[in-house]
Amino acid sequence: MHLPDGFIDAKTALATGVLAAAGVGLALRQVRIELPPRRVPLLGLAAAFLFAAQLVNFPVIGGTSGHLVGGALVAALLGPAAAIVVVTTVLVVQCFLFADGGVTALGANIFNMGIVTTLSGYAVYLAVARVLPGLRGRVAALAFAGWCSTMLAAAACAGQLAWSAAVPWRVGFSAMAGVHAFIGLGEGAVSALILLAIARTRPDLLQDSPDRAAPPVGRFVGLGLLAGLGLALFVAPFACPWPDGLESVADHLGFARPAAAPFLPALAADYRWPGLASPGVALAVAGAAGVISVFVLAIAFSRLLVPKPTRPAGREPERPAPAPS
């Protein structure tokens, strides 16, 4: 669902850019207020894993593929504000390092995939989880929330295309909703399975779990980062090569435009590391570089935003009692 340059006009790019900047700004402020310092590394892990997961397209129907967006999933794990920061970090790296999504359309992509999927998915997840209590209810709630968030993001994208006069609203919405209804099933299923795995192994990492007496997250983050690198290196080169939902709709309806000249040169356009002859190896190396980049960037943002815990005023650290003479 990454809009490239040339699909939306200037007014749409400007309007979505303003909305995206406002949403991300509010999310950054909320993260600074709410995120406990011990959970800061989880933002880096979520960004790295999400980037790696988006490299793995899965087949749907009619020669079309889809991939995880992850807004609802990360919101269920870390809260909606942190999820907006995580997804935005991934989209920025995808745009500027890999030319996945246009620079002029970055605001629209952040609005659709970073804000719409996160807020709508989190709202649906909370509403359904209240009706279906327990772990099974939460897993079912996230599966439905993942599907709903994908559909709403597709509708937002169709609206932006219609406002840009690229395709009539009814035609664009019907096509986008039709294909993303199937992509949303994959989104919901993958999100639910990841939530279930985390709830079984590390329930303290869920968003509403208490922080007291929780084991350190460092080892979990390290293992998760290795899992993300494994996806990029060994799974992404064998992902489904079919066009994604937006590309398929654009080809079918005939509003795909010739690629515009890049606003900025990308280091590894189309996820191909320069200088490597093998397409699979070039993709694997680019994917691994992207996983590390989003991890470092998300951690850096979080460290700047979240203040370190301070010792209460007037309290001195305990000193060991002197040994008896």
Contacts in CASP RR format, 6 or more apart in sequence:
PFRMAT RR
TARGET T0000
AUTHOR 0000-0000-0000
METHOD contacts of the structure
MODEL  1
MHLPDGFIDAKTALATGVLAAAGVGLALRQVRIELPPRRVPLLGLAAAFL
FAAQLVNFPVIGGTSGHLVGGALVAALLGPAAAIVVVTTVLVVQCFLFAD
GGVTALGANIFNMGIVTTLSGYAVYLAVARVLPGLRGRVAALAFAGWCST
MLAAAACAGQLAWSAAVPWRVGFSAMAGVHAFIGLGEGAVSALILLAIAR
TRPDLLQDSPDRAAPPVGRFVGLGLLAGLGLALFVAPFACPWPDGLESVA
DHLGFARPAAAPFLPALAADYRWPGLASPGVALAVAGAAGVISVFVLAIA
FSRLLVPKPTRPAGREPERPAPAPS
1 69 0 8 1.000
1 109 0 8 1.000
1 112 0 8 1.000
1 113 0 8 1.000
1 153 0 8 1.000
1 154 0 8 1.000
1 157 0 8 1.000
1 180 0 8 1.000
1 244 0 8 1.000
1 245 0 8 1.000
1 246 0 8 1.000
2 91 0 8 1.000
2 94 0 8 1.000
2 100 0 8 1.000
2 101 0 8 1.000
2 102 0 8 1.000
2 105 0 8 1.000
2 109 0 8 1.000
2 113 0 8 1.000
2 244 0 8 1.000
2 246 0 8 1.000
3 101 0 8 1.000
3 102 0 8 1.000
3 105 0 8 1.000
3 108 0 8 1.000
3 109 0 8 1.000
3 112 0 8 1.000
3 157 0 8 1.000
3 160 0 8 1.000
3 246 0 8 1.000
4 101 0 8 1.000
4 102 0 8 1.000
4 105 0 8 1.000
4 259 0 8 1.000
4 260 0 8 1.000
5 101 0 8 1.000
5 102 0 8 1.000
5 103 0 8 1.000
5 104 0 8 1.000
5 105 0 8 1.000
5 259 0 8 1.000
5 260 0 8 1.000
5 262 0 8 1.000
5 263 0 8 1.000
6 104 0 8 1.000
6 105 0 8 1.000
6 257 0 8 1.000
6 260 0 8 1.000
7 105 0 8 1.000
7 161 0 8 1.000
7 164 0 8 1.000
7 166 0 8 1.000
7 250 0 8 1.000
7 255 0 8 1.000
7 257 0 8 1.000
8 16 0 8 1.000
8 104 0 8 1.000
8 105 0 8 1.000
8 108 0 8 1.000
8 160 0 8 1.000
8 161 0 8 1.000
8 163 0 8 1.000
8 164 0 8 1.000
8 166 0 8 1.000
9 163 0 8 1.000
9 164 0 8 1.000
9 165 0 8 1.000
10 104 0 8 1.000
11 163 0 8 1.000
11 164 0 8 1.000
12 108 0 8 1.000
12 160 0 8 1.000
12 163 0 8 1.000
12 164 0 8 1.000
13 104 0 8 1.000
13 105 0 8 1.000
13 107 0 8 1.000
13 108 0 8 1.000
16 107 0 8 1.000
16 108 0 8 1.000
16 110 0 8 1.000
16 111 0 8 1.000
16 160 0 8 1.000
17 106 0 8 1.000
17 107 0 8 1.000
17 108 0 8 1.000
17 110 0 8 1.000
17 111 0 8 1.000
19 107 0 8 1.000
19 111 0 8 1.000
19 115 0 8 1.000
20 88 0 8 1.000
20 106 0 8 1.000
20 107 0 8 1.000
20 108 0 8 1.000
20 110 0 8 1.000
20 111 0 8 1.000
20 115 0 8 1.000
21 107 0 8 1.000
23 84 0 8 1.000
23 115 0 8 1.000
24 84 0 8 1.000
24 85 0 8 1.000
24 88 0 8 1.000
24 110 0 8 1.000
24 115 0 8 1.000
26 81 0 8 1.000
27 80 0 8 1.000
27 81 0 8 1.000
27 82 0 8 1.000
27 84 0 8 1.000
27 85 0 8 1.000
27 88 0 8 1.000
28 81 0 8 1.000
28 85 0 8 1.000
28 301 0 8 1.000
28 305 0 8 1.000
30 81 0 8 1.000
31 81 0 8 1.000
31 82 0 8 1.000
31 85 0 8 1.000
31 302 0 8 1.000
31 305 0 8 1.000
31 306 0 8 1.000
32 305 0 8 1.000
32 306 0 8 1.000
32 307 0 8 1.000
34 81 0 8 1.000
35 43 0 8 1.000
35 78 0 8 1.000
35 81 0 8 1.000
35 82 0 8 1.000
35 302 0 8 1.000
35 305 0 8 1.000
35 306 0 8 1.000
36 211 0 8 1.000
36 306 0 8 1.000
37 306 0 8 1.000
37 307 0 8 1.000
37 308 0 8 1.000
37 309 0 8 1.000
38 211 0 8 1.000
38 214 0 8 1.000
38 216 0 8 1.000
38 217 0 8 1.000
39 78 0 8 1.000
39 211 0 8 1.000
39 217 0 8 1.000
40 299 0 8 1.000
40 302 0 8 1.000
40 303 0 8 1.000
40 306 0 8 1.000
41 217 0 8 1.000
41 218 0 8 1.000
41 221 0 8 1.000
41 299 0 8 1.000
41 302 0 8 1.000
42 77 0 8 1.000
42 78 0 8 1.000
42 205 0 8 1.000
42 217 0 8 1.000
42 221 0 8 1.000
43 78 0 8 1.000
43 82 0 8 1.000
43 85 0 8 1.000
43 86 0 8 1.000
43 298 0 8 1.000
43 299 0 8 1.000
43 301 0 8 1.000
43 302 0 8 1.000
44 86 0 8 1.000
44 89 0 8 1.000
44 221 0 8 1.000
44 294 0 8 1.000
44 295 0 8 1.000
44 298 0 8 1.000
44 299 0 8 1.000
44 302 0 8 1.000
45 220 0 8 1.000
45 221 0 8 1.000
45 222 0 8 1.000
45 224 0 8 1.000
45 225 0 8 1.000
45 295 0 8 1.000
46 74 0 8 1.000
46 77 0 8 1.000
46 78 0 8 1.000
46 82 0 8 1.000
46 83 0 8 1.000
46 86 0 8 1.000
46 298 0 8 1.000
47 86 0 8 1.000
47 89 0 8 1.000
47 90 0 8 1.000
47 294 0 8 1.000
47 295 0 8 1.000
47 297 0 8 1.000
47 298 0 8 1.000
48 224 0 8 1.000
48 225 0 8 1.000
48 228 0 8 1.000
48 291 0 8 1.000
48 292 0 8 1.000
48 294 0 8 1.000
48 295 0 8 1.000
48 298 0 8 1.000
49 224 0 8 1.000
49 227 0 8 1.000
49 228 0 8 1.000
49 231 0 8 1.000
50 68 0 8 1.000
50 70 0 8 1.000
50 74 0 8 1.000
50 86 0 8 1.000
50 87 0 8 1.000
50 90 0 8 1.000
50 294 0 8 1.000
51 90 0 8 1.000
51 93 0 8 1.000
51 94 0 8 1.000
51 232 0 8 1.000
51 287 0 8 1.000
51 290 0 8 1.000
51 291 0 8 1.000
51 294 0 8 1.000
52 227 0 8 1.000
52 228 0 8 1.000
52 229 0 8 1.000
52 230 0 8 1.000
52 231 0 8 1.000
52 232 0 8 1.000
52 236 0 8 1.000
52 287 0 8 1.000
52 291 0 8 1.000
53 67 0 8 1.000
53 68 0 8 1.000
53 70 0 8 1.000
53 190 0 8 1.000
53 228 0 8 1.000
53 231 0 8 1.000
54 67 0 8 1.000
54 68 0 8 1.000
54 69 0 8 1.000
54 90 0 8 1.000
54 94 0 8 1.000
55 67 0 8 1.000
55 231 0 8 1.000
55 232 0 8 1.000
55 235 0 8 1.000
55 236 0 8 1.000
55 239 0 8 1.000
55 271 0 8 1.000
55 283 0 8 1.000
55 287 0 8 1.000
56 67 0 8 1.000
56 68 0 8 1.000
56 231 0 8 1.000
56 235 0 8 1.000
56 236 0 8 1.000
56 239 0 8 1.000
57 65 0 8 1.000
57 66 0 8 1.000
57 67 0 8 1.000
57 239 0 8 1.000
57 240 0 8 1.000
57 241 0 8 1.000
57 242 0 8 1.000
57 244 0 8 1.000
58 65 0 8 1.000
58 66 0 8 1.000
58 67 0 8 1.000
58 186 0 8 1.000
58 239 0 8 1.000
58 240 0 8 1.000
59 65 0 8 1.000
59 66 0 8 1.000
59 240 0 8 1.000
59 242 0 8 1.000
60 66 0 8 1.000
60 179 0 8 1.000
60 182 0 8 1.000
60 183 0 8 1.000
60 186 0 8 1.000
60 245 0 8 1.000
61 179 0 8 1.000
61 182 0 8 1.000
62 248 0 8 1.000
63 242 0 8 1.000
63 243 0 8 1.000
63 248 0 8 1.000
64 179 0 8 1.000
64 182 0 8 1.000
64 183 0 8 1.000
64 242 0 8 1.000
64 243 0 8 1.000
64 244 0 8 1.000
64 245 0 8 1.000
64 248 0 8 1.000
65 239 0 8 1.000
65 240 0 8 1.000
65 241 0 8 1.000
65 242 0 8 1.000
65 243 0 8 1.000
65 244 0 8 1.000
65 245 0 8 1.000
66 183 0 8 1.000
66 186 0 8 1.000
66 240 0 8 1.000
66 244 0 8 1.000
66 245 0 8 1.000
67 244 0 8 1.000
68 186 0 8 1.000
68 187 0 8 1.000
68 190 0 8 1.000
68 191 0 8 1.000
69 87 0 8 1.000
69 113 0 8 1.000
69 114 0 8 1.000
69 117 0 8 1.000
69 149 0 8 1.000
69 150 0 8 1.000
69 153 0 8 1.000
69 187 0 8 1.000
70 83 0 8 1.000
70 87 0 8 1.000
70 117 0 8 1.000
70 146 0 8 1.000
70 187 0 8 1.000
70 191 0 8 1.000
71 83 0 8 1.000
71 86 0 8 1.000
71 87 0 8 1.000
71 113 0 8 1.000
71 114 0 8 1.000
71 117 0 8 1.000
71 118 0 8 1.000
71 121 0 8 1.000
71 146 0 8 1.000
71 149 0 8 1.000
72 117 0 8 1.000
72 118 0 8 1.000
72 120 0 8 1.000
72 121 0 8 1.000
72 122 0 8 1.000
72 124 0 8 1.000
72 125 0 8 1.000
72 142 0 8 1.000
72 145 0 8 1.000
72 146 0 8 1.000
72 148 0 8 1.000
72 149 0 8 1.000
72 187 0 8 1.000
72 188 0 8 1.000
72 191 0 8 1.000
73 142 0 8 1.000
73 146 0 8 1.000
73 190 0 8 1.000
73 191 0 8 1.000
73 194 0 8 1.000
73 195 0 8 1.000
74 82 0 8 1.000
74 83 0 8 1.000
74 86 0 8 1.000
74 87 0 8 1.000
74 118 0 8 1.000
75 82 0 8 1.000
75 83 0 8 1.000
75 118 0 8 1.000
75 119 0 8 1.000
75 121 0 8 1.000
75 122 0 8 1.000
75 125 0 8 1.000
75 207 0 8 1.000
76 122 0 8 1.000
76 125 0 8 1.000
76 138 0 8 1.000
76 142 0 8 1.000
76 145 0 8 1.000
76 191 0 8 1.000
76 195 0 8 1.000
76 206 0 8 1.000
76 207 0 8 1.000
77 83 0 8 1.000
77 195 0 8 1.000
77 198 0 8 1.000
77 205 0 8 1.000
77 206 0 8 1.000
77 207 0 8 1.000
78 86 0 8 1.000
78 207 0 8 1.000
79 122 0 8 1.000
79 207 0 8 1.000
80 118 0 8 1.000
80 119 0 8 1.000
80 122 0 8 1.000
83 114 0 8 1.000
83 118 0 8 1.000
83 122 0 8 1.000
84 114 0 8 1.000
84 115 0 8 1.000
84 118 0 8 1.000
84 119 0 8 1.000
85 298 0 8 1.000
85 301 0 8 1.000
85 302 0 8 1.000
86 298 0 8 1.000
87 110 0 8 1.000
87 113 0 8 1.000
87 114 0 8 1.000
87 117 0 8 1.000
87 118 0 8 1.000
88 110 0 8 1.000
88 114 0 8 1.000
89 294 0 8 1.000
89 297 0 8 1.000
89 298 0 8 1.000
89 301 0 8 1.000
90 294 0 8 1.000
91 101 0 8 1.000
91 106 0 8 1.000
91 109 0 8 1.000
91 110 0 8 1.000
91 113 0 8 1.000
91 114 0 8 1.000
92 106 0 8 1.000
92 297 0 8 1.000
93 290 0 8 1.000
93 293 0 8 1.000
93 294 0 8 1.000
93 297 0 8 1.000
94 100 0 8 1.000
94 101 0 8 1.000
95 101 0 8 1.000
95 102 0 8 1.000
95 103 0 8 1.000
95 106 0 8 1.000
95 109 0 8 1.000
96 103 0 8 1.000
96 264 0 8 1.000
96 266 0 8 1.000
97 266 0 8 1.000
97 267 0 8 1.000
97 268 0 8 1.000
97 289 0 8 1.000
97 290 0 8 1.000
97 293 0 8 1.000
98 266 0 8 1.000
98 267 0 8 1.000
98 268 0 8 1.000
98 269 0 8 1.000
98 270 0 8 1.000
98 271 0 8 1.000
98 286 0 8 1.000
98 290 0 8 1.000
99 262 0 8 1.000
99 266 0 8 1.000
99 269 0 8 1.000
99 270 0 8 1.000
100 270 0 8 1.000
100 271 0 8 1.000
101 109 0 8 1.000
102 109 0 8 1.000
102 263 0 8 1.000
103 262 0 8 1.000
103 263 0 8 1.000
103 264 0 8 1.000
104 263 0 8 1.000
108 157 0 8 1.000
108 160 0 8 1.000
111 156 0 8 1.000
112 153 0 8 1.000
112 156 0 8 1.000
112 157 0 8 1.000
112 160 0 8 1.000
113 153 0 8 1.000
116 149 0 8 1.000
116 152 0 8 1.000
116 153 0 8 1.000
116 156 0 8 1.000
117 146 0 8 1.000
117 149 0 8 1.000
117 150 0 8 1.000
117 152 0 8 1.000
117 153 0 8 1.000
118 149 0 8 1.000
120 145 0 8 1.000
120 148 0 8 1.000
120 149 0 8 1.000
120 152 0 8 1.000
120 153 0 8 1.000
121 145 0 8 1.000
121 146 0 8 1.000
121 148 0 8 1.000
121 149 0 8 1.000
121 152 0 8 1.000
122 145 0 8 1.000
124 141 0 8 1.000
124 144 0 8 1.000
124 145 0 8 1.000
124 146 0 8 1.000
124 148 0 8 1.000
124 149 0 8 1.000
125 138 0 8 1.000
125 141 0 8 1.000
125 142 0 8 1.000
125 144 0 8 1.000
125 145 0 8 1.000
126 141 0 8 1.000
127 141 0 8 1.000
128 137 0 8 1.000
128 140 0 8 1.000
128 141 0 8 1.000
128 144 0 8 1.000
128 145 0 8 1.000
129 137 0 8 1.000
129 138 0 8 1.000
129 141 0 8 1.000
132 138 0 8 1.000
132 140 0 8 1.000
132 141 0 8 1.000
135 196 0 8 1.000
135 199 0 8 1.000
138 195 0 8 1.000
138 199 0 8 1.000
139 192 0 8 1.000
139 195 0 8 1.000
139 196 0 8 1.000
139 199 0 8 1.000
140 192 0 8 1.000
142 188 0 8 1.000
142 191 0 8 1.000
142 192 0 8 1.000
142 195 0 8 1.000
143 188 0 8 1.000
143 189 0 8 1.000
143 191 0 8 1.000
143 192 0 8 1.000
144 188 0 8 1.000
145 188 0 8 1.000
145 191 0 8 1.000
146 184 0 8 1.000
146 187 0 8 1.000
146 188 0 8 1.000
146 191 0 8 1.000
147 181 0 8 1.000
147 184 0 8 1.000
147 185 0 8 1.000
147 187 0 8 1.000
147 188 0 8 1.000
149 187 0 8 1.000
150 180 0 8 1.000
150 183 0 8 1.000
150 184 0 8 1.000
150 187 0 8 1.000
150 188 0 8 1.000
151 177 0 8 1.000
151 180 0 8 1.000
151 181 0 8 1.000
151 184 0 8 1.000
153 180 0 8 1.000
154 176 0 8 1.000
154 177 0 8 1.000
154 179 0 8 1.000
154 180 0 8 1.000
155 173 0 8 1.000
155 176 0 8 1.000
155 177 0 8 1.000
157 176 0 8 1.000
157 246 0 8 1.000
158 167 0 8 1.000
158 169 0 8 1.000
158 172 0 8 1.000
158 173 0 8 1.000
158 175 0 8 1.000
158 176 0 8 1.000
158 177 0 8 1.000
159 169 0 8 1.000
159 172 0 8 1.000
159 173 0 8 1.000
161 167 0 8 1.000
161 172 0 8 1.000
161 255 0 8 1.000
162 168 0 8 1.000
162 169 0 8 1.000
162 172 0 8 1.000
162 173 0 8 1.000
166 255 0 8 1.000
167 175 0 8 1.000
167 253 0 8 1.000
167 255 0 8 1.000
171 253 0 8 1.000
172 249 0 8 1.000
172 253 0 8 1.000
175 249 0 8 1.000
175 252 0 8 1.000
175 253 0 8 1.000
176 245 0 8 1.000
176 246 0 8 1.000
176 249 0 8 1.000
179 245 0 8 1.000
179 248 0 8 1.000
179 249 0 8 1.000
180 245 0 8 1.000
183 245 0 8 1.000
198 205 0 8 1.000
198 206 0 8 1.000
199 206 0 8 1.000
202 220 0 8 1.000
203 209 0 8 1.000
204 210 0 8 1.000
204 211 0 8 1.000
204 214 0 8 1.000
204 215 0 8 1.000
205 217 0 8 1.000
205 220 0 8 1.000
225 291 0 8 1.000
225 295 0 8 1.000
228 291 0 8 1.000
229 288 0 8 1.000
229 291 0 8 1.000
229 292 0 8 1.000
232 284 0 8 1.000
232 287 0 8 1.000
232 288 0 8 1.000
232 290 0 8 1.000
232 291 0 8 1.000
233 284 0 8 1.000
233 287 0 8 1.000
233 288 0 8 1.000
234 284 0 8 1.000
236 271 0 8 1.000
236 283 0 8 1.000
236 284 0 8 1.000
236 287 0 8 1.000
237 279 0 8 1.000
237 280 0 8 1.000
237 281 0 8 1.000
237 283 0 8 1.000
237 284 0 8 1.000
242 248 0 8 1.000
243 251 0 8 1.000
247 256 0 8 1.000
250 256 0 8 1.000
262 269 0 8 1.000
267 274 0 8 1.000
268 274 0 8 1.000
268 282 0 8 1.000
268 286 0 8 1.000
268 289 0 8 1.000
271 282 0 8 1.000
271 283 0 8 1.000
271 286 0 8 1.000
271 287 0 8 1.000
272 279 0 8 1.000
272 282 0 8 1.000
272 283 0 8 1.000
272 286 0 8 1.000
273 281 0 8 1.000
273 282 0 8 1.000
273 283 0 8 1.000
273 285 0 8 1.000
273 286 0 8 1.000
273 289 0 8 1.000
274 282 0 8 1.000
275 282 0 8 1.000
276 282 0 8 1.000
276 285 0 8 1.000
311 317 0 8 1.000
END
